[in-house]
Amino acid sequence: MERESALEKLVDRRTVLKAGAVAGAAAFIAACGTPGASSSASPSGNAEQSPSDVLNFANWTYYIDVDEGVDTATAETSESLRRFKAEYGTSVNYQEVLLDNDEFFGTIKAPLEAGQDTGWDIVVPTTWMAKKIIDLGWAEKLDKSHMPNFVANLADEFKGRAADPTNDYLAPWQSLMTGLGVNTAKTARFTSVNGLWASGLKGKVVLLTELRDTVGLVMLGNGADPSAPTRATFDAAIDTLQEAITSEQVRKLAGNGYTELLISEAAFAAIAWSGDVGIIQADKPELEFIVPDEGGMYATDNMLIPKGAQHKYTAELWIDFYYQPEIAAVVEAYVQYICPVKGADVEITKIDAALGSNPLIFPDAATKSRLKVWGDVSAEDQAYFDEEFSAIVEGVGA
Amino acid sequence: MGLIRRHPALVPLLLLLPGITWLGSFYLAPNLQMFASSFWSGSLENGFAFSLGNWVNYPNALGTYQEQYLRSIQYGFAATLICFAIAFPLAYFIAFRSGRARSILLFLVVAPFFTSYLLRTIGWRTILGDESIVLGPLKSVGLIDPSARILDTPVSVVAGIAYNFVPFMILPIYVSLEKIDRRLLEAAQDLYASSWGAFRRVTLPLAAPGIFAGSLLTFIPAIGDFVNAELLGNPGTTMIGNVIQRQFLVVRDYPTAAALSFMLMLLILIGVTIYGRLLGTEELTSKAI
């Protein structure tokens, strides 16, 4: 096994991932408490028309650019946030507190229900969760009159989505593919979801605790269609999962912390998110992201302004700022997910020529056609799915 | 001032006031609220409704999660035993044999608290990893199967709990040992007790309050712990704390979560009462506290 010197590891910005579980766990604890947002005295609402001093931004881990050798993004350690501050004087209070959609929703639900400010000006839920927040009436409507870049540069695939047909609430931040992460130095490369159940990988597989990603991929492996899930196809996938867990084929179900298992080689294969694999590859080129033969999952995380946010206007300025291709490219060159901003693929080549044609960031049409988005189901069915999947995570069915 | 002079009986009440206010607002009120929510039914989207008929939440939750309760008790028990096995000799050494190194040793016992609980737990992922300093050499000389692992098994969870709570066992035992009047031991030896006899008949009984306090301080948080099972375990090591955390924050089935929490409290209360009865008298309990 190749070992670098400790010093080398220290200076490589991508070693931040080695602290993956640390940051993940920290975010997890943060998510358990009340948001660590700072507040300013400025009154809420649309009357505010000058940029505020702070902007409270809740995001997922490794989801914005940070400087070399720095672990966490702040208004000072992230190029994109620094440029925003230079332009508007706003110091972004950037917090990596999103680890799980449901869990984060649990932390903002009480103030939203009571009609209070959540402490956040921008949150980044996945589309299905964003839809739930919009349906509950807990999202602020974007004032597109001061968002020309957003209007001009939003990629066409995001226009008129079912969750937000008029693009009034959601500004996509990143999209991600869910597929297989395979350590090809430790196990033979495989391209089928069912390769995860090979006997050689016993105890070396890690799966995600996100229902739509894990069950979606297992459904694809079973030959079912996760864009139109039914109780029957769902139950079949749960059975597959249960068997894999009981037989200890699966070592662990993890949230964002799954990357730590891949890096430490506690796991050789995972159900993984494309961008994570992209970042780990810098240190561990033998790790490969594979869109399975049966297809992969696709999801989008969206910026949303929660109802009653203190700095709505500034939040809109940030969204619009991000929708400039050169800013999106700065973020993308680091996070390596799929970019929703038109023109970023050209801009990114100025940072690194190879990234413009990186299939993980800009997947081609053929790959995209093999990706499925988890289908909408009735509230009863979704509750049933949640309950069944929870039982898997809690180890109740075993 | 005049009021106090005229009614001296008010003094204890006034002294208790901050404590009572604290307990009332941050312990009693949330607990009552949680107790009420254990009788809810409904969902987050459609709202919750209170009804005494929802007492079935309790048997339902118990029926689903009895395995996790049982596992929590087992893990808590195992971790407490391990803590005791580590803590007693160490506390004994510090109290009787450490000489001038005593304060340094005591500091070292507490030193890990200067690092976050989470970081220390995550550290165990490195220590117990599949190719780690523990397993790596054993595997390379062929003593154990190459696919053997400790991490993400019950062993790593119990080890993590024991590691995290061992200072809570060491300190009370140390305090009770340190308080022992050495002349009692000398007297025992003057009366022809062997060292073992003096230990068994003098030291151990006098250390009992510390052992009692230490085992409670270890067992109670251990049984409700979820961090170790989350970070060092797998779906088969889920403890009741993980279930409660998930039910509250992810599934948001507040009634079930509240019922589970109350049953856990009740379980601990009953367990501690029995333990107190078995190990000693009320005097012992009061000494321990």
Interface residues (C-beta under 8 A of the other chain):
Chain A: M1 A21 V22 A25 A26 I29 A31 C32 D100 D102 E103 G106 T107 K109 L136 K202 G203 I245 E248 V250 R251 K252 L253 G257 E260 S264 E265 A266 A379 A383 D386 E387 S390 I392 V393 E394 G395 V396 A398
Chain B: S43 L44 E45 T64 Y65 E67 Q68 L118 L119 T121 I122 R125 T126 G129 D130 E131 S147 R149 L151 D152 L231 G233 N234 P235 G236 T237 T238 N242 V243 Q245 R246 F248 L249 V250 V251 R252
